[in-house]
Amino acid sequence: MKTIKILGTGCPSCISAEKVVANIVKELNIEAKIVKVTDIQEIMIYDVMRTPAIVIDGKVVIAGKIPSKEDLLPFLVDNFANNACCSDGNTDSSCCSSEENESGCC
């Protein structure tokens, strides 16, 4: 199972970021553990100067803003989702090519 960390001290923006991530994970049926990191010392390990920040498998992918679905989709689809590339019914997507189709996508 993959891990997505939400870095932030608990401010309204950090809470909103967590909700956005949780909604996308649920929508795409991604198996991921969402972890809230509120400890300043741990946040500093990621060299993040502004929160909220999103960390996927140890890598900061977004920092300093509430992510939109469009911001996160490329990171989540590339890193996690089984069949997520076609979850919106768009089978014309590059990940839904016949090669991918054989491997289970779509």
Secondary structure, 3 states (H helix, E strand, C coil): CEEEEEECCCCHHHHHHHHHHHHHHHHHCCCEEEEEECCHHHHHHCCCCCCCEEEECCEEEEECCCCCHHHHHHHHHHHCCCCHHHCCCCCCCHHHCHHHHHCCCC
